[in-house]
Amino acid sequence: METSSAAAFAQAQQLIPGGVNSPARAFGAVGGGPRFIDRGAGARLYDIDGEEYIDYVCSWGPLIFGHAHPRVVAAVQDACARGTSFGAPTPVETDLAARIAAMVPAVEMVRMVNSGTEATMSAVRLARGHTGRDKIIKFEGCWHGHGDSFLIKAGSSALTLGAPDSPGIPQGVADSTLTVAYNDADAVRTTARDNSGQIAAIIVEPVAGNMGTVLPRAGFLQALRQIADEEDIVLIFDEVITGFRVGPGGAQAHYGIEPDLTCLGKIVGGGLPAAAYGGKREIMQNVSPLGVKVSQAGTLSGNPLAMAAGLAQLEMLGEPGVYESLEATSAALAEGMAENLRRLDLKYAINRVGGMMCMFFTEREVVDFASVGTVDLERFNCYFWAMLERGIYLAPSQYECMFPSVVHGDAEVEETLRSHYEALKAVH
Ligand SMILES: *Cc1c(COP(=O)(O)O)cnc(C)c1O
């Protein structure tokens, strides 16, 4: 019998490319159709077929307090009743900016935008405007949204010119993006020296969260800071995932390394479309209408509904015990999963820091894109469906993180670990 989700998907495909407004939602990697969602409540998600799931996607990261948290809902309703948008400044924008600056060590000034993509694109433009240079260094397997400069893969060597990853990207843009392997500080050093005086920015996910979860090796972020200092390069941390998820001050506070610019998104918008980029006053003062007037604008930027939702979440994140609770839940999940693997005599890698984690279907240590490439994708896909059947909603791809929220409690952890054991057993 055809489900309502299947019917909705068929209909959507007639009108929306692939039936979705962001490709990962299509379940293409795991084969099969997506669940269409009716509503969410706390840690749980309900599809239009009436199925209930424990949600570990959490809108791909933003929902650190789960779905429809009463305080976020109230903040949005209150803002909404006073008008949805003005195209003129509102005090809540400064309130959120102040919160961000108080929480994130390397942010003195911040500009609000509407998506993580906008944040990274704007940060790179600013770095280019500030330095008067064109090239950037990025890392293989890191995702910075869909800006032209980021959809570039390196060839076999870090020094080959990039080739576009997608049709529609001019070769000229590709030529300015140099890609090196994650965690390979020597390759960054060589690339920076070979292109001395030409590199505007190094952009990195300080914990990579778009090839599963890949942690920075000890000293890696420090080396980036040092190379950037030596070569007068702007160091950009893309903390769109890690910001407020690995700790209140993001990865930069967790690892004690300060970038020049920081990109935020996801959690900062409280589940509404908001993101931000910020950093040292000296650099941020080049953004239009100030300084050298690096252009960047937005009709809905700093939208009062999105600001209210983001502010509500950041305020709650400032309350005592919240990060301890997220850490306890995440640790219990990771440790329980490791215990399940031992019981089944499996040796898969689990990477975790704070509230982001990934179980990789490989026995190799996962430290970069090449080691991620050793995963058994077919096995992951079977596991994904086995979990979904048991009511656990994971991201439909091995290259994504599991995102527990603060409202995932003992009951959810227990149910998840039981399903995890059963699902692994079923697929081996
Ligand atoms: C999600 C993400 C982005 C892009 O954010 P959007 O809001 O989807 O445009 C950029 N960087 C990282 C690290 C992300 O995870």
The ligand as a MOL file (V3000), in Angstrom:
LIG
                    3D

  0  0  0     0  0            999 V3000
M  V30 BEGIN CTAB
M  V30 COUNTS 15 15 0 0 0
M  V30 BEGIN ATOM
M  V30 1 C 25.0830 23.6640 7.2190 0
M  V30 2 C 26.4320 24.2190 7.0380 0
M  V30 3 C 26.6780 25.3490 6.2500 0
M  V30 4 C 25.6190 25.9700 5.3840 0
M  V30 5 O 24.5590 26.4700 6.0990 0
M  V30 6 P 23.1480 26.6790 5.3490 0
M  V30 7 O 22.3210 27.3730 6.3630 0
M  V30 8 O 22.6740 25.3100 4.9920 0
M  V30 9 O 23.4030 27.5010 4.1450 0
M  V30 10 C 27.9420 25.8980 6.2500 0
M  V30 11 N 28.9220 25.3560 6.9840 0
M  V30 12 C 28.7330 24.2540 7.7280 0
M  V30 13 C 29.8620 23.7120 8.5380 0
M  V30 14 C 27.4900 23.6320 7.7560 0
M  V30 15 O 27.3320 22.5050 8.4520 0
M  V30 END ATOM
M  V30 BEGIN BOND
M  V30 1 1 1 2
M  V30 2 1 2 3
M  V30 3 2 2 14
M  V30 4 1 3 4
M  V30 5 2 3 10
M  V30 6 1 4 5
M  V30 7 1 5 6
M  V30 8 2 6 7
M  V30 9 1 6 8
M  V30 10 1 6 9
M  V30 11 1 10 11
M  V30 12 2 11 12
M  V30 13 1 12 13
M  V30 14 1 12 14
M  V30 15 1 14 15
M  V30 END BOND
M  V30 END CTAB
M  END
